[in-house]
Amino acid sequence: MYGDMAIKEALEFEYRIMGYRGRSYEELPFVGLDSTYVLEETKSCVAGVEGTKTQIWPGP
């Protein structure tokens, strides 16, 4: 889908449509996503599968 876009541009685009301001492409492999973002997304996922047997496993 993003084949004609530079990877940095694709990451910035993803951040923009998600309403997220995250780490730069160069930083991501070393520090990962912000823990607050992971926590909020995990809460959202857990709420989304409430009442099912689906397990949510955040983390590496």
PQR file with spaces between the fields and no chain letter, atoms N, CA, C, O and H, PARSE charges and radii, in Angstrom:
ATOM       1  N    MET     1       0.813   -1.182    0.000 -0.4000 1.5000
ATOM       2  CA   MET     1       0.000    0.000    0.000 -0.0000 2.0000
ATOM       3  C    MET     1       0.860    1.251    0.000  0.5500 1.7000
ATOM       4  O    MET     1       0.493    2.253   -0.614 -0.5500 1.4000
ATOM       5  N    TYR     2       1.987    1.209    0.672 -0.4000 1.5000
ATOM       6  CA   TYR     2       2.847    2.384    0.756 -0.0000 2.0000
ATOM       7  C    TYR     2       4.107    2.223   -0.098  0.5500 1.7000
ATOM       8  O    TYR     2       5.112    2.886    0.159 -0.5500 1.4000
ATOM       9  H    TYR     2       2.285    0.395    1.170  0.4000 1.0000
ATOM      10  N    GLY     3       4.065    1.377   -1.080 -0.4000 1.5000
ATOM      11  CA   GLY     3       5.238    1.068   -1.878 -0.0000 2.0000
ATOM      12  C    GLY     3       5.896    2.248   -2.556  0.5500 1.7000
ATOM      13  O    GLY     3       7.100    2.227   -2.811 -0.5500 1.4000
ATOM      14  H    GLY     3       3.248    0.838   -1.288  0.4000 1.0000
ATOM      15  N    ASP     4       5.123    3.277   -2.849 -0.4000 1.5000
ATOM      16  CA   ASP     4       5.706    4.441   -3.526 -0.0000 2.0000
ATOM      17  C    ASP     4       6.045    5.565   -2.542  0.5500 1.7000
ATOM      18  O    ASP     4       6.319    6.693   -2.952 -0.5500 1.4000
ATOM      19  H    ASP     4       4.145    3.295   -2.641  0.4000 1.0000
ATOM      20  N    MET     5       6.024    5.251   -1.253 -0.4000 1.5000
ATOM      21  CA   MET     5       6.285    6.237   -0.215 -0.0000 2.0000
ATOM      22  C    MET     5       7.552    5.854    0.530  0.5500 1.7000
ATOM      23  O    MET     5       7.779    4.677    0.808 -0.5500 1.4000
ATOM      24  H    MET     5       5.802    4.335   -0.921  0.4000 1.0000
ATOM      25  N    ALA     6       8.374    6.839    0.853 -0.4000 1.5000
ATOM      26  CA   ALA     6       9.548    6.564    1.693 -0.0000 2.0000
ATOM      27  C    ALA     6       9.060    6.087    3.057  0.5500 1.7000
ATOM      28  O    ALA     6       7.994    6.502    3.512 -0.5500 1.4000
ATOM      29  H    ALA     6       8.189    7.795    0.627  0.4000 1.0000
ATOM      30  N    ILE     7       9.822    5.226    3.709 -0.4000 1.5000
ATOM      31  CA   ILE     7       9.371    4.627    4.967 -0.0000 2.0000
ATOM      32  C    ILE     7       9.117    5.678    6.048  0.5500 1.7000
ATOM      33  O    ILE     7       8.177    5.539    6.831 -0.5500 1.4000
ATOM      34  H    ILE     7      10.688    4.888    3.340  0.4000 1.0000
ATOM      35  N    LYS     8       9.938    6.721    6.102 -0.4000 1.5000
ATOM      36  CA   LYS     8       9.716    7.789    7.086 -0.0000 2.0000
ATOM      37  C    LYS     8       8.393    8.491    6.820  0.5500 1.7000
ATOM      38  O    LYS     8       7.657    8.812    7.753 -0.5500 1.4000
ATOM      39  H    LYS     8      10.702    6.834    5.467  0.4000 1.0000
ATOM      40  N    GLU     9       8.092    8.727    5.558 -0.4000 1.5000
ATOM      41  CA   GLU     9       6.823    9.358    5.194 -0.0000 2.0000
ATOM      42  C    GLU     9       5.641    8.462    5.567  0.5500 1.7000
ATOM      43  O    GLU     9       4.617    8.948    6.048 -0.5500 1.4000
ATOM      44  H    GLU     9       8.689    8.466    4.799  0.4000 1.0000
ATOM      45  N    ALA    10       5.783    7.163    5.347 -0.4000 1.5000
ATOM      46  CA   ALA    10       4.707    6.229    5.682 -0.0000 2.0000
ATOM      47  C    ALA    10       4.452    6.222    7.186  0.5500 1.7000
ATOM      48  O    ALA    10       3.300    6.180    7.617 -0.5500 1.4000
ATOM      49  H    ALA    10       6.615    6.768    4.957  0.4000 1.0000
ATOM      50  N    LEU    11       5.508    6.264    7.986 -0.4000 1.5000
ATOM      51  CA   LEU    11       5.353    6.293    9.434 -0.0000 2.0000
ATOM      52  C    LEU    11       4.672    7.589    9.866  0.5500 1.7000
ATOM      53  O    LEU    11       3.766    7.564   10.699 -0.5500 1.4000
ATOM      54  H    LEU    11       6.445    6.298    7.636  0.4000 1.0000
ATOM      55  N    GLU    12       5.099    8.712    9.310 -0.4000 1.5000
ATOM      56  CA   GLU    12       4.473    9.992    9.633 -0.0000 2.0000
ATOM      57  C    GLU    12       2.997    9.997    9.232  0.5500 1.7000
ATOM      58  O    GLU    12       2.158   10.543    9.947 -0.5500 1.4000
ATOM      59  H    GLU    12       5.835    8.732    8.633  0.4000 1.0000
ATOM      60  N    PHE    13       2.686    9.389    8.088 -0.4000 1.5000
ATOM      61  CA   PHE    13       1.298    9.288    7.644 -0.0000 2.0000
ATOM      62  C    PHE    13       0.483    8.464    8.638  0.5500 1.7000
ATOM      63  O    PHE    13      -0.614    8.867    9.023 -0.5500 1.4000
ATOM      64  H    PHE    13       3.368    8.946    7.507  0.4000 1.0000
ATOM      65  N    GLU    14       1.005    7.327    9.051 -0.4000 1.5000
ATOM      66  CA   GLU    14       0.313    6.475   10.029 -0.0000 2.0000
ATOM      67  C    GLU    14       0.076    7.242   11.330  0.5500 1.7000
ATOM      68  O    GLU    14      -1.027    7.218   11.876 -0.5500 1.4000
ATOM      69  H    GLU    14       1.897    6.999    8.738  0.4000 1.0000
ATOM      70  N    TYR    15       1.094    7.909   11.814 -0.4000 1.5000
ATOM      71  CA   TYR    15       0.942    8.703   13.035 -0.0000 2.0000
ATOM      72  C    TYR    15      -0.166    9.748   12.857  0.5500 1.7000
ATOM      73  O    TYR    15      -0.987    9.948   13.751 -0.5500 1.4000
ATOM      74  H    TYR    15       1.990    7.929   11.370  0.4000 1.0000
ATOM      75  N    ARG    16      -0.180   10.404   11.711 -0.4000 1.5000
ATOM      76  CA   ARG    16      -1.155   11.466   11.455 -0.0000 2.0000
ATOM      77  C    ARG    16      -2.581   10.917   11.461  0.5500 1.7000
ATOM      78  O    ARG    16      -3.463   11.511   12.081 -0.5500 1.4000
ATOM      79  H    ARG    16       0.487   10.242   10.984  0.4000 1.0000
ATOM      80  N    ILE    17      -2.822    9.794   10.781 -0.4000 1.5000
ATOM      81  CA   ILE    17      -4.186    9.277   10.727 -0.0000 2.0000
ATOM      82  C    ILE    17      -4.615    8.652   12.052  0.5500 1.7000
ATOM      83  O    ILE    17      -5.810    8.544   12.327 -0.5500 1.4000
ATOM      84  H    ILE    17      -2.106    9.311   10.277  0.4000 1.0000
ATOM      85  N    MET    18      -3.650    8.239   12.874 -0.4000 1.5000
ATOM      86  CA   MET    18      -3.964    7.675   14.177 -0.0000 2.0000
ATOM      87  C    MET    18      -4.062    8.748   15.261  0.5500 1.7000
ATOM      88  O    MET    18      -4.484    8.466   16.382 -0.5500 1.4000
ATOM      89  H    MET    18      -2.679    8.326   12.650  0.4000 1.0000
ATOM      90  N    GLY    19      -3.668    9.986   14.920 -0.4000 1.5000
ATOM      91  CA   GLY    19      -3.677   11.047   15.917 -0.0000 2.0000
ATOM      92  C    GLY    19      -2.614   10.826   16.982  0.5500 1.7000
ATOM      93  O    GLY    19      -2.816   11.163   18.149 -0.5500 1.4000
ATOM      94  H    GLY    19      -3.325   10.215   14.009  0.4000 1.0000
ATOM      95  N    TYR    20      -1.495   10.266   16.584 -0.4000 1.5000
ATOM      96  CA   TYR    20      -0.429    9.897   17.512 -0.0000 2.0000
ATOM      97  C    TYR    20       0.847   10.606   17.118  0.5500 1.7000
ATOM      98  O    TYR    20       1.182   10.678   15.936 -0.5500 1.4000
ATOM      99  H    TYR    20      -1.331    9.992   15.636  0.4000 1.0000
ATOM     100  N    ARG    21       1.553   11.123   18.085 -0.4000 1.5000
ATOM     101  CA   ARG    21       2.867   11.718   17.808 -0.0000 2.0000
ATOM     102  C    ARG    21       3.879   10.847   18.515  0.5500 1.7000
ATOM     103  O    ARG    21       4.057   10.947   19.729 -0.5500 1.4000
ATOM     104  H    ARG    21       1.281   11.065   19.046  0.4000 1.0000
ATOM     105  N    GLY    22       4.530   10.008   17.768 -0.4000 1.5000
ATOM     106  CA   GLY    22       5.434    9.029   18.351 -0.0000 2.0000
ATOM     107  C    GLY    22       6.885    9.282   18.031  0.5500 1.7000
ATOM     108  O    GLY    22       7.261   10.337   17.521 -0.5500 1.4000
ATOM     109  H    GLY    22       4.385    9.928   16.782  0.4000 1.0000
ATOM     110  N    ARG    23       7.667    8.319   18.334 -0.4000 1.5000
ATOM     111  CA   ARG    23       9.108    8.407   18.116 -0.0000 2.0000
ATOM     112  C    ARG    23       9.432    8.372   16.630  0.5500 1.7000
ATOM     113  O    ARG    23       8.641    7.905   15.810 -0.5500 1.4000
ATOM     114  H    ARG    23       7.362    7.462   18.748  0.4000 1.0000
ATOM     115  N    SER    24      10.607    8.874   16.309 -0.4000 1.5000
ATOM     116  CA   SER    24      11.026    8.901   14.910 -0.0000 2.0000
ATOM     117  C    SER    24      11.345    7.487   14.430  0.5500 1.7000
ATOM     118  O    SER    24      11.536    6.570   15.228 -0.5500 1.4000
ATOM     119  H    SER    24      11.250    9.253   16.975  0.4000 1.0000
ATOM     120  N    TYR    25      11.397    7.337   13.133 -0.4000 1.5000
ATOM     121  CA   TYR    25      11.715    6.043   12.532 -0.0000 2.0000
ATOM     122  C    TYR    25      13.073    5.534   13.028  0.5500 1.7000
ATOM     123  O    TYR    25      13.243    4.340   13.275 -0.5500 1.4000
ATOM     124  H    TYR    25      11.242    8.082   12.485  0.4000 1.0000
ATOM     125  N    GLU    26      14.037    6.449   13.171 -0.4000 1.5000
ATOM     126  CA   GLU    26      15.377    6.048   13.611 -0.0000 2.0000
ATOM     127  C    GLU    26      15.373    5.553   15.062  0.5500 1.7000
ATOM     128  O    GLU    26      16.168    4.683   15.417 -0.5500 1.4000
ATOM     129  H    GLU    26      13.900    7.419   12.970  0.4000 1.0000
ATOM     130  N    GLU    27      14.500    6.091   15.890 -0.4000 1.5000
ATOM     131  CA   GLU    27      14.456    5.712   17.306 -0.0000 2.0000
ATOM     132  C    GLU    27      13.697    4.413   17.561  0.5500 1.7000
ATOM     133  O    GLU    27      14.049    3.664   18.473 -0.5500 1.4000
ATOM     134  H    GLU    27      13.855    6.798   15.602  0.4000 1.0000
ATOM     135  N    LEU    28      12.677    4.140   16.782 -0.4000 1.5000
ATOM     136  CA   LEU    28      11.781    3.010   17.051 -0.0000 2.0000
ATOM     137  C    LEU    28      12.465    1.671   17.315  0.5500 1.7000
ATOM     138  O    LEU    28      12.086    0.981   18.261 -0.5500 1.4000
ATOM     139  H    LEU    28      12.391    4.748   16.041  0.4000 1.0000
ATOM     140  N    PRO    29      13.454    1.279   16.521 -0.5600 1.5000
ATOM     141  CA   PRO    29      14.062   -0.039   16.775  0.2800 2.0000
ATOM     142  C    PRO    29      14.765   -0.137   18.127  0.5500 1.7000
ATOM     143  O    PRO    29      14.966   -1.234   18.648 -0.5500 1.4000
ATOM     144  N    PHE    30      15.136    1.009   18.691 -0.4000 1.5000
ATOM     145  CA   PHE    30      15.906    0.997   19.930 -0.0000 2.0000
ATOM     146  C    PHE    30      15.056    1.240   21.176  0.5500 1.7000
ATOM     147  O    PHE    30      15.370    0.721   22.247 -0.5500 1.4000
ATOM     148  H    PHE    30      14.972    1.900   18.268  0.4000 1.0000
ATOM     149  N    VAL    31      13.998    2.015   21.048 -0.4000 1.5000
ATOM     150  CA   VAL    31      13.206    2.373   22.229 -0.0000 2.0000
ATOM     151  C    VAL    31      11.752    1.942   22.150  0.5500 1.7000
ATOM     152  O    VAL    31      11.055    1.942   23.165 -0.5500 1.4000
ATOM     153  H    VAL    31      13.743    2.437   20.178  0.4000 1.0000
ATOM     154  N    GLY    32      11.286    1.580   20.977 -0.4000 1.5000
ATOM     155  CA   GLY    32       9.908    1.119   20.818 -0.0000 2.0000
ATOM     156  C    GLY    32       8.880    2.227   20.962  0.5500 1.7000
ATOM     157  O    GLY    32       9.216    3.411   20.976 -0.5500 1.4000
ATOM     158  H    GLY    32      11.852    1.581   20.153  0.4000 1.0000
ATOM     159  N    LEU    33       7.629    1.825   21.067 -0.4000 1.5000
ATOM     160  CA   LEU    33       6.539    2.779   21.211 -0.0000 2.0000
ATOM     161  C    LEU    33       6.476    3.282   22.653  0.5500 1.7000
ATOM     162  O    LEU    33       6.926    2.606   23.579 -0.5500 1.4000
ATOM     163  H    LEU    33       7.355    0.863   21.055  0.4000 1.0000
ATOM     164  N    ASP    34       5.925    4.452   22.826 -0.4000 1.5000
ATOM     165  CA   ASP    34       5.761    5.047   24.145 -0.0000 2.0000
ATOM     166  C    ASP    34       4.860    4.163   25.009  0.5500 1.7000
ATOM     167  O    ASP    34       3.845    3.661   24.526 -0.5500 1.4000
ATOM     168  H    ASP    34       5.560    5.001   22.075  0.4000 1.0000
ATOM     169  N    SER    35       5.217    3.969   26.271 -0.4000 1.5000
ATOM     170  CA   SER    35       4.458    3.076   27.147 -0.0000 2.0000
ATOM     171  C    SER    35       3.030    3.564   27.378  0.5500 1.7000
ATOM     172  O    SER    35       2.129    2.745   27.560 -0.5500 1.4000
ATOM     173  H    SER    35       6.041    4.377   26.663  0.4000 1.0000
ATOM     174  N    THR    36       2.805    4.863   27.375 -0.4000 1.5000
ATOM     175  CA   THR    36       1.452    5.396   27.543 -0.0000 2.0000
ATOM     176  C    THR    36       0.579    4.993   26.364  0.5500 1.7000
ATOM     177  O    THR    36      -0.585    4.632   26.542 -0.5500 1.4000
ATOM     178  H    THR    36       3.537    5.528   27.228  0.4000 1.0000
ATOM     179  N    TYR    37       1.137    5.053   25.170 -0.4000 1.5000
ATOM     180  CA   TYR    37       0.401    4.646   23.975 -0.0000 2.0000
ATOM     181  C    TYR    37       0.040    3.158   24.054  0.5500 1.7000
ATOM     182  O    TYR    37      -1.094    2.773   23.772 -0.5500 1.4000
ATOM     183  H    TYR    37       2.083    5.345   25.026  0.4000 1.0000
ATOM     184  N    VAL    38       0.999    2.341   24.435 -0.4000 1.5000
ATOM     185  CA   VAL    38       0.761    0.899   24.537 -0.0000 2.0000
ATOM     186  C    VAL    38      -0.326    0.617   25.578  0.5500 1.7000
ATOM     187  O    VAL    38      -1.205   -0.212   25.345 -0.5500 1.4000
ATOM     188  H    VAL    38       1.920    2.654   24.664  0.4000 1.0000
ATOM     189  N    LEU    39      -0.271    1.296   26.714 -0.4000 1.5000
ATOM     190  CA   LEU    39      -1.278    1.106   27.757 -0.0000 2.0000
ATOM     191  C    LEU    39      -2.669    1.471   27.263  0.5500 1.7000
ATOM     192  O    LEU    39      -3.612    0.701   27.448 -0.5500 1.4000
ATOM     193  H    LEU    39       0.444    1.970   26.903  0.4000 1.0000
ATOM     194  N    GLU    40      -2.810    2.633   26.639 -0.4000 1.5000
ATOM     195  CA   GLU    40      -4.123    3.076   26.162 -0.0000 2.0000
ATOM     196  C    GLU    40      -4.674    2.166   25.070  0.5500 1.7000
ATOM     197  O    GLU    40      -5.867    1.861   25.064 -0.5500 1.4000
ATOM     198  H    GLU    40      -2.045    3.258   26.489  0.4000 1.0000
ATOM     199  N    GLU    41      -3.822    1.730   24.150 -0.4000 1.5000
ATOM     200  CA   GLU    41      -4.266    0.819   23.094 -0.0000 2.0000
ATOM     201  C    GLU    41      -4.646   -0.544   23.673  0.5500 1.7000
ATOM     202  O    GLU    41      -5.599   -1.174   23.214 -0.5500 1.4000
ATOM     203  H    GLU    41      -2.853    1.977   24.155  0.4000 1.0000
ATOM     204  N    THR    42      -3.901   -0.995   24.681 -0.4000 1.5000
ATOM     205  CA   THR    42      -4.222   -2.262   25.328 -0.0000 2.0000
ATOM     206  C    THR    42      -5.585   -2.189   26.006  0.5500 1.7000
ATOM     207  O    THR    42      -6.399   -3.103   25.876 -0.5500 1.4000
ATOM     208  H    THR    42      -3.128   -0.483   25.054  0.4000 1.0000
ATOM     209  N    LYS    43      -5.831   -1.097   26.732 -0.4000 1.5000
ATOM     210  CA   LYS    43      -7.135   -0.915   27.380 -0.0000 2.0000
ATOM     211  C    LYS    43      -8.257   -0.945   26.351  0.5500 1.7000
ATOM     212  O    LYS    43      -9.300   -1.559   26.578 -0.5500 1.4000
ATOM     213  H    LYS    43      -5.170   -0.355   26.839  0.4000 1.0000
ATOM     214  N    SER    44      -8.041   -0.286   25.230 -0.4000 1.5000
ATOM     215  CA   SER    44      -9.047   -0.242   24.166 -0.0000 2.0000
ATOM     216  C    SER    44      -9.307   -1.642   23.609  0.5500 1.7000
ATOM     217  O    SER    44     -10.457   -2.019   23.380 -0.5500 1.4000
ATOM     218  H    SER    44      -7.194    0.213   25.046  0.4000 1.0000
ATOM     219  N    CYS    45      -8.253   -2.399   23.395 -0.4000 1.5000
ATOM     220  CA   CYS    45      -8.392   -3.764   22.865 -0.0000 2.0000
ATOM     221  C    CYS    45      -9.103   -4.673   23.859  0.5500 1.7000
ATOM     222  O    CYS    45      -9.972   -5.456   23.477 -0.5500 1.4000
ATOM     223  H    CYS    45      -7.319   -2.093   23.581  0.4000 1.0000
ATOM     224  N    VAL    46      -8.736   -4.571   25.129 -0.4000 1.5000
ATOM     225  CA   VAL    46      -9.364   -5.393   26.163 -0.0000 2.0000
ATOM     226  C    VAL    46     -10.863   -5.089   26.226  0.5500 1.7000
ATOM     227  O    VAL    46     -11.687   -5.999   26.320 -0.5500 1.4000
ATOM     228  H    VAL    46      -8.029   -3.934   25.439  0.4000 1.0000
ATOM     229  N    ALA    47     -11.202   -3.808   26.175 -0.4000 1.5000
ATOM     230  CA   ALA    47     -12.621   -3.428   26.189 -0.0000 2.0000
ATOM     231  C    ALA    47     -13.341   -3.972   24.958  0.5500 1.7000
ATOM     232  O    ALA    47     -14.506   -4.363   25.036 -0.5500 1.4000
ATOM     233  H    ALA    47     -10.533   -3.068   26.099  0.4000 1.0000
ATOM     234  N    GLY    48     -12.653   -3.996   23.836 -0.4000 1.5000
ATOM     235  CA   GLY    48     -13.256   -4.461   22.595 -0.0000 2.0000
ATOM     236  C    GLY    48     -13.561   -5.949   22.552  0.5500 1.7000
ATOM     237  O    GLY    48     -14.432   -6.385   21.800 -0.5500 1.4000
ATOM     238  H    GLY    48     -11.707   -3.679   23.773  0.4000 1.0000
ATOM     239  N    VAL    49     -12.857   -6.720   23.346 -0.4000 1.5000
ATOM     240  CA   VAL    49     -13.085   -8.171   23.350 -0.0000 2.0000
ATOM     241  C    VAL    49     -13.746   -8.651   24.636  0.5500 1.7000
ATOM     242  O    VAL    49     -13.820   -9.853   24.891 -0.5500 1.4000
ATOM     243  H    VAL    49     -12.149   -6.366   23.957  0.4000 1.0000
ATOM     244  N    GLU    50     -14.222   -7.717   25.439 -0.4000 1.5000
ATOM     245  CA   GLU    50     -14.882   -8.065   26.696 -0.0000 2.0000
ATOM     246  C    GLU    50     -16.026   -9.045   26.441  0.5500 1.7000
ATOM     247  O    GLU    50     -16.815   -8.867   25.513 -0.5500 1.4000
ATOM     248  H    GLU    50     -14.162   -6.741   25.232  0.4000 1.0000
ATOM     249  N    GLY    51     -16.102  -10.062   27.261 -0.4000 1.5000
ATOM     250  CA   GLY    51     -17.152  -11.059   27.120 -0.0000 2.0000
ATOM     251  C    GLY    51     -16.800  -12.190   26.171  0.5500 1.7000
ATOM     252  O    GLY    51     -17.618  -13.082   25.945 -0.5500 1.4000
ATOM     253  H    GLY    51     -15.460  -10.206   28.015  0.4000 1.0000
ATOM     254  N    THR    52     -15.604  -12.168   25.616 -0.4000 1.5000
ATOM     255  CA   THR    52     -15.158  -13.247   24.734 -0.0000 2.0000
ATOM     256  C    THR    52     -13.980  -13.968   25.385  0.5500 1.7000
ATOM     257  O    THR    52     -13.515  -13.576   26.456 -0.5500 1.4000
ATOM     258  H    THR    52     -14.940  -11.444   25.800  0.4000 1.0000
ATOM     259  N    LYS    53     -13.512  -15.006   24.742 -0.4000 1.5000
ATOM     260  CA   LYS    53     -12.356  -15.731   25.252 -0.0000 2.0000
ATOM     261  C    LYS    53     -11.039  -15.214   24.661  0.5500 1.7000
ATOM     262  O    LYS    53      -9.977  -15.785   24.905 -0.5500 1.4000
ATOM     263  H    LYS    53     -13.890  -15.324   23.872  0.4000 1.0000
ATOM     264  N    THR    54     -11.117  -14.148   23.897 -0.4000 1.5000
ATOM     265  CA   THR    54      -9.935  -13.580   23.251 -0.0000 2.0000
ATOM     266  C    THR    54      -8.972  -13.032   24.300  0.5500 1.7000
ATOM     267  O    THR    54      -9.380  -12.340   25.232 -0.5500 1.4000
ATOM     268  H    THR    54     -11.980  -13.683   23.699  0.4000 1.0000
ATOM     269  N    GLN    55      -7.707  -13.346   24.137 -0.4000 1.5000
ATOM     270  CA   GLN    55      -6.676  -12.845   25.035 -0.0000 2.0000
ATOM     271  C    GLN    55      -5.908  -11.726   24.359  0.5500 1.7000
ATOM     272  O    GLN    55      -5.634  -11.788   23.160 -0.5500 1.4000
ATOM     273  H    GLN    55      -7.376  -13.908   23.379  0.4000 1.0000
ATOM     274  N    ILE    56      -5.565  -10.715   25.119 -0.4000 1.5000
ATOM     275  CA   ILE    56      -4.746   -9.600   24.620 -0.0000 2.0000
ATOM     276  C    ILE    56      -3.398   -9.696   25.329  0.5500 1.7000
ATOM     277  O    ILE    56      -3.338   -9.694   26.559 -0.5500 1.4000
ATOM     278  H    ILE    56      -5.787  -10.665   26.093  0.4000 1.0000
ATOM     279  N    TRP    57      -2.340   -9.777   24.568 -0.4000 1.5000
ATOM     280  CA   TRP    57      -0.996   -9.914   25.109 -0.0000 2.0000
ATOM     281  C    TRP    57      -0.119   -8.773   24.625  0.5500 1.7000
ATOM     282  O    TRP    57       0.565   -8.932   23.614 -0.5500 1.4000
ATOM     283  H    TRP    57      -2.389   -9.778   23.569  0.4000 1.0000
ATOM     284  N    PRO    58      -0.107   -7.641   25.294 -0.5600 1.5000
ATOM     285  CA   PRO    58       0.770   -6.554   24.865  0.2800 2.0000
ATOM     286  C    PRO    58       2.212   -6.872   25.259  0.5500 1.7000
ATOM     287  O    PRO    58       2.464   -7.607   26.213 -0.5500 1.4000
ATOM     288  N    GLY    59       3.125   -6.317   24.524 -0.4000 1.5000
ATOM     289  CA   GLY    59       4.531   -6.488   24.876 -0.0000 2.0000
ATOM     290  C    GLY    59       5.323   -7.201   23.813  0.5500 1.7000
ATOM     291  O    GLY    59       4.796   -7.588   22.770 -0.5500 1.4000
ATOM     292  H    GLY    59       2.920   -5.720   23.749  0.4000 1.0000
ATOM     293  N    PRO    60       6.616   -7.370   24.097 -0.5600 1.5000
ATOM     294  CA   PRO    60       7.515   -7.983   23.115  0.2800 2.0000
ATOM     295  C    PRO    60       7.275   -9.467   22.932  0.5500 1.7000
ATOM     296  O    PRO    60       7.961  -10.109   22.137 -0.5500 1.4000
